[in-house]
Amino acid sequence: MKRELYPLRFKPVLKDTLWGGTKLRDVLGKETGGMQRVGESWEISGVEGSISLVANGFLEGNSLQELVEVYMGDLTGDHVYEKFGNEFPLLIKFIDATEILSIQVHPDDKLAAKRHNAYGKTEMWYILDADPGSEIITGFNRDISKEIYLEHLKNKTLREILNIEKTHAGDVFFIPPGRVHAIGAGILLTEIQQTSDITYRIYDWDRTDANGKSRELHTDLALDAIDFKAYPTYKTEYTDIPDRINDLVRCKYFSTQLIHLLHAMEKDYYTLDSFVILIGLEGKTRILFSGGEEHIARGETILLPATMHSVEMIPDKESRLLEVYVP
């Protein structure tokens, strides 16, 4: 007989990167060991080779993959399990960019299935912290052609045609497949995305590693994936009203809300038919559920199984959380 599921914590999967820094350790309290340039903390991951392990309760040490195989719809939700089977559909990260990341683009589901037998990548960013003057690159500043794009790529003048946004803590950016993008230096953010590790790297600022080697570029693969149109706005506008559910991003892959708490709030997930991921942004929050209590602080992530139909959230003075599920 399977024992009842409970709010799950996972051991972060840390990634050492060329452009990473120390904010995951110094600001979010991640235990980075001897790693010097930690760029990413994969909080909840079903990506092969980086699958999350449970860090609490009787399931400690079990992988997310094993949990989905055993608990199926009880963990992920019946409609989610019917669609994705044993593959967990979302990947949750914290990212610390001390240097600017490469300019890149992701394929959509159709192109990714054709080329890689995988899902494409739709993602969003919530900016946790940004140094003064920090920038996000997202999309183009005008409609362009493939020919103009390739000319700028050849001449290393891509910045001239890219949309560049000054960014601050609390900003939200939605990155659909096809949108050229890069996280700028001095930015700490949380990323919510489809479970996919397919990235086409367009330009890497002529960087080399310790051995003088450049990272691989995917110029030809990226060309068919890029959306060359410009859009009126790239930053997601939203409300931040205390003790209410503030919608951030809704797409077919995930729905993300900001919960800003000054007082206790009861949440009813009975009709959702999906797991819920809570990401701590500010302050501390107690999570009361039938059978126990958990807490979540800044930089922490908790997975509520689909069978958990109601919880009460109680802030310690004031707190902010992201709430994520599959619609």
C-alpha positions as CSV (number, residue, x, y, z in Angstrom):
1,M,0.0,0.0,0.0
2,K,1.4,3.4,-1.0
3,R,1.8,5.9,1.8
4,E,0.2,9.3,1.5
5,L,2.1,12.0,-0.4
6,Y,3.2,15.3,1.3
7,P,4.9,18.6,0.3
8,L,8.2,17.6,-1.3
9,R,11.5,19.3,-1.1
10,F,14.4,18.4,-3.5
11,K,18.1,18.6,-3.4
12,P,19.3,21.4,-5.8
13,V,21.3,20.3,-8.8
14,L,24.0,22.9,-9.1
15,K,25.7,23.8,-12.4
16,D,29.2,25.3,-12.7
17,T,29.2,27.8,-15.6
18,L,31.5,30.3,-17.3
19,W,29.2,33.2,-16.4
20,G,28.1,32.1,-12.9
21,G,28.8,33.8,-9.6
22,T,28.2,33.6,-5.8
23,K,24.6,34.9,-5.4
24,L,23.1,31.5,-5.2
25,R,25.2,30.9,-2.1
26,D,25.4,34.4,-0.7
27,V,21.8,35.6,-1.4
28,L,19.7,32.4,-1.6
29,G,21.7,30.3,0.8
30,K,22.5,27.4,-1.5
31,E,25.3,25.0,-0.3
32,T,27.7,25.2,-3.2
33,G,30.6,23.3,-1.6
34,G,33.8,24.1,-3.5
35,M,32.2,25.3,-6.7
36,Q,33.4,28.8,-7.5
37,R,31.1,30.0,-10.4
38,V,27.7,28.5,-9.8
39,G,25.4,29.7,-12.5
40,E,22.3,27.6,-12.0
41,S,20.4,25.7,-9.3
42,W,18.0,23.2,-10.8
43,E,15.4,23.1,-8.1
44,I,12.9,20.6,-9.6
45,S,14.1,18.7,-12.7
46,G,13.1,15.6,-14.7
47,V,15.8,16.2,-17.3
48,E,17.8,13.1,-17.9
49,G,21.2,13.3,-16.2
50,S,20.0,16.0,-13.8
51,I,17.0,14.4,-12.1
52,S,16.0,15.8,-8.7
53,L,16.2,13.7,-5.5
54,V,13.8,14.1,-2.7
55,A,15.3,15.8,0.4
56,N,12.6,15.3,3.0
57,G,10.3,12.8,4.5
58,F,10.0,9.0,4.0
59,L,10.7,9.4,0.3
60,E,14.1,11.1,0.9
61,G,16.6,9.8,-1.7
62,N,14.0,8.8,-4.2
63,S,14.2,10.5,-7.6
64,L,11.5,12.6,-9.1
65,Q,11.4,10.0,-12.0
66,E,10.7,7.2,-9.5
67,L,7.9,9.2,-7.8
68,V,6.1,9.8,-11.1
69,E,6.3,6.2,-12.0
70,V,4.9,5.0,-8.7
71,Y,2.4,7.7,-7.8
72,M,1.4,8.7,-11.4
73,G,-1.6,11.1,-11.4
74,D,-1.6,11.2,-7.6
75,L,1.6,13.2,-7.9
76,T,1.2,15.1,-11.1
77,G,-2.5,15.2,-11.7
78,D,-4.5,12.8,-13.9
79,H,-4.7,15.1,-16.9
80,V,-1.0,15.9,-16.6
81,Y,-0.1,12.2,-16.4
82,E,-2.3,11.3,-19.4
83,K,-0.5,13.9,-21.5
84,F,3.1,13.5,-20.3
85,G,3.2,10.0,-18.7
86,N,6.4,9.4,-16.6
87,E,8.0,12.6,-17.8
88,F,7.7,15.5,-15.4
89,P,6.6,18.4,-17.5
90,L,8.3,21.4,-15.9
91,L,11.9,22.5,-14.9
92,I,12.4,25.1,-12.2
93,K,15.7,26.9,-11.8
94,F,17.4,29.8,-10.1
95,I,20.0,31.5,-12.3
96,D,22.9,33.8,-11.2
97,A,24.5,35.7,-14.1
98,T,27.7,37.5,-13.1
99,E,28.5,37.9,-16.8
100,I,26.1,38.2,-19.7
101,L,24.8,34.8,-21.0
102,S,25.1,33.8,-24.7
103,I,22.4,35.1,-27.1
104,Q,20.2,32.1,-27.8
105,V,16.9,30.8,-29.0
106,H,14.8,27.7,-28.3
107,P,12.8,25.6,-30.8
108,D,9.0,25.0,-30.5
109,D,7.5,21.6,-29.9
110,K,7.2,20.8,-33.6
111,L,10.8,21.6,-34.5
112,A,12.2,20.0,-31.4
113,A,10.2,16.8,-32.1
114,K,11.4,16.7,-35.7
115,R,15.1,17.3,-34.8
116,H,15.6,15.9,-31.3
117,N,12.5,13.7,-30.5
118,A,11.9,16.1,-27.6
119,Y,9.7,19.0,-26.4
120,G,10.6,22.5,-27.3
121,K,11.2,25.2,-24.7
122,T,8.8,27.9,-23.5
123,E,10.0,29.7,-20.4
124,M,9.5,32.7,-18.2
125,W,11.7,34.7,-15.8
126,Y,11.0,36.4,-12.6
127,I,13.8,38.8,-11.6
128,L,14.8,38.4,-8.0
129,D,17.7,40.8,-7.9
130,A,19.4,43.1,-10.4
131,D,22.5,45.2,-10.1
132,P,22.0,48.9,-11.3
133,G,22.0,49.1,-15.1
134,S,21.3,45.4,-15.6
135,E,19.8,44.4,-18.9
136,I,17.7,41.7,-20.4
137,I,17.9,41.0,-24.2
138,T,14.6,39.8,-25.5
139,G,13.4,39.8,-29.1
140,F,14.2,42.4,-31.9
141,N,13.7,46.2,-31.8
142,R,12.2,46.1,-35.3
143,D,11.0,43.5,-37.9
144,I,14.0,42.1,-39.7
145,S,14.8,39.6,-42.4
146,K,17.0,36.5,-42.2
147,E,19.5,38.3,-44.5
148,I,19.8,41.4,-42.2
149,Y,20.1,39.1,-39.2
150,L,22.9,37.1,-40.7
151,E,24.7,40.3,-41.8
152,H,24.6,41.6,-38.2
153,L,25.7,38.2,-36.8
154,K,28.6,38.1,-39.2
155,N,29.7,41.6,-38.3
156,K,29.1,41.0,-34.5
157,T,26.6,43.9,-34.3
158,L,23.6,41.9,-33.1
159,R,23.0,44.4,-30.3
160,E,22.0,47.0,-32.9
161,I,18.8,45.1,-33.8
162,L,18.0,43.5,-30.5
163,N,15.5,44.8,-28.0
164,I,17.3,45.6,-24.7
165,E,15.4,46.2,-21.5
166,K,16.8,47.8,-18.3
167,T,15.6,45.4,-15.6
168,H,14.8,45.5,-11.8
169,A,13.7,43.1,-9.1
170,G,10.1,42.1,-9.7
171,D,10.2,42.3,-13.5
172,V,8.7,39.4,-15.4
173,F,9.6,38.3,-18.9
174,F,7.9,35.6,-21.0
175,I,10.1,33.9,-23.5
176,P,8.2,31.9,-26.1
177,P,10.0,29.6,-28.6
178,G,11.6,31.5,-31.4
179,R,12.4,34.6,-29.3
180,V,16.1,35.5,-29.3
181,H,17.2,36.3,-25.7
182,A,20.0,36.6,-23.2
183,I,20.2,37.3,-19.4
184,G,22.5,40.2,-18.7
185,A,25.2,40.5,-16.1
186,G,24.3,41.2,-12.5
187,I,20.9,39.4,-12.6
188,L,19.5,36.8,-10.2
189,L,16.3,35.2,-11.4
190,T,14.0,32.2,-11.2
191,E,13.1,30.4,-14.4
192,I,10.1,28.3,-15.1
193,Q,10.2,26.3,-18.3
194,Q,9.1,23.2,-20.2
195,T,11.2,20.1,-19.4
196,S,13.7,20.5,-22.2
197,D,17.4,21.2,-22.4
198,I,17.5,22.2,-26.0
199,T,19.2,25.6,-26.6
200,Y,20.6,27.0,-29.8
201,R,23.5,29.3,-29.0
202,I,23.7,32.2,-31.5
203,Y,26.5,34.3,-30.2
204,D,28.7,34.0,-27.1
205,W,30.6,37.3,-27.0
206,D,33.8,35.6,-28.3
207,R,34.4,34.0,-24.9
208,T,36.7,31.1,-24.3
209,D,37.2,28.7,-21.4
210,A,40.3,28.1,-19.3
211,N,41.7,26.1,-22.2
212,G,41.1,28.9,-24.7
213,K,38.3,27.0,-26.3
214,S,35.0,28.6,-27.5
215,R,31.6,27.1,-26.9
216,E,29.8,25.5,-29.8
217,L,27.5,27.8,-31.8
218,H,24.3,26.6,-33.5
219,T,24.0,29.2,-36.3
220,D,22.2,27.0,-38.8
221,L,19.9,25.2,-36.3
222,A,18.9,28.6,-34.8
223,L,18.0,30.1,-38.2
224,D,14.9,28.0,-38.7
225,A,13.8,28.6,-35.1
226,I,14.0,32.4,-34.9
227,D,10.9,34.6,-34.9
228,F,12.2,37.7,-36.7
229,K,9.1,39.9,-35.9
230,A,9.2,42.8,-33.4
231,Y,6.5,43.1,-30.7
232,P,5.1,46.2,-29.0
233,T,6.0,45.0,-25.5
234,Y,8.3,42.3,-24.1
235,K,8.0,42.9,-20.4
236,T,5.0,41.3,-18.7
237,E,2.8,43.8,-16.9
238,Y,1.0,42.6,-13.8
239,T,-0.6,43.7,-10.5
240,D,1.0,43.0,-7.1
241,I,-2.0,43.3,-4.7
242,P,-1.5,41.9,-1.2
243,D,-3.7,38.9,-0.1
244,R,-4.8,38.2,-3.7
245,I,-3.8,35.9,-6.5
246,N,-1.9,38.1,-9.1
247,D,-1.7,36.4,-12.5
248,L,1.7,36.6,-14.2
249,V,1.8,34.2,-17.1
250,R,-0.7,31.8,-18.5
251,C,0.2,29.5,-21.4
252,K,-0.6,25.9,-22.3
253,Y,2.5,24.7,-20.6
254,F,2.3,26.4,-17.2
255,S,0.3,29.0,-15.3
256,T,2.2,31.2,-12.8
257,Q,0.8,33.5,-10.2
258,L,2.3,35.9,-7.6
259,I,1.0,35.5,-4.1
260,H,1.8,38.5,-1.9
261,L,0.8,37.7,1.7
262,L,0.2,40.0,4.6
263,H,-2.3,37.7,6.2
264,A,-3.2,34.0,6.2
265,M,-4.7,32.7,3.0
266,E,-6.5,29.4,2.4
267,K,-5.9,27.8,-1.0
268,D,-8.3,25.2,-2.5
269,Y,-6.7,23.1,-5.2
270,Y,-9.4,20.5,-5.5
271,T,-10.4,21.2,-9.1
272,L,-6.9,21.9,-10.4
273,D,-5.9,18.3,-11.2
274,S,-2.2,19.3,-11.2
275,F,0.7,19.4,-8.9
276,V,1.5,22.9,-7.6
277,I,5.1,24.3,-7.2
278,L,5.7,27.1,-4.7
279,I,8.8,29.2,-5.1
280,G,9.9,31.5,-2.2
281,L,10.7,35.1,-3.3
282,E,10.6,37.1,-0.1
283,G,10.1,36.5,3.6
284,K,8.9,33.2,5.1
285,T,5.6,31.4,4.8
286,R,4.2,28.5,6.8
287,I,2.3,25.9,4.7
288,L,-0.3,24.1,6.8
289,F,-1.8,20.9,5.3
290,S,-3.8,17.9,6.5
291,G,-1.3,16.0,8.5
292,G,1.4,18.5,9.0
293,E,3.2,21.8,8.4
294,E,6.0,23.0,6.1
295,H,7.7,26.3,5.6
296,I,9.1,28.1,2.6
297,A,11.6,31.0,2.5
298,R,13.4,33.0,-0.1
299,G,15.2,30.8,-2.5
300,E,13.3,27.6,-1.5
301,T,11.0,25.5,-3.7
302,I,8.3,23.0,-2.6
303,L,6.2,20.6,-4.7
304,L,2.6,20.0,-3.6
305,P,1.3,16.7,-5.0
306,A,-2.0,16.8,-6.9
307,T,-3.8,14.9,-4.1
308,M,-3.2,17.8,-1.8
309,H,-6.4,19.6,-2.2
310,S,-6.1,22.4,0.3
311,V,-3.4,24.3,2.2
312,E,-3.2,27.4,4.4
313,M,-0.4,29.9,3.8
314,I,0.6,32.0,6.8
315,P,3.3,34.7,6.3
316,D,5.8,35.7,8.9
317,K,4.9,39.4,8.7
318,E,5.0,39.6,4.9
319,S,6.0,37.2,2.1
320,R,5.9,36.7,-1.6
321,L,5.6,33.3,-3.5
322,L,5.3,32.2,-7.0
323,E,2.6,29.5,-7.5
324,V,3.1,27.3,-10.6
325,Y,0.9,24.5,-12.1
326,V,0.0,22.9,-15.4
327,P,-3.4,24.3,-16.6
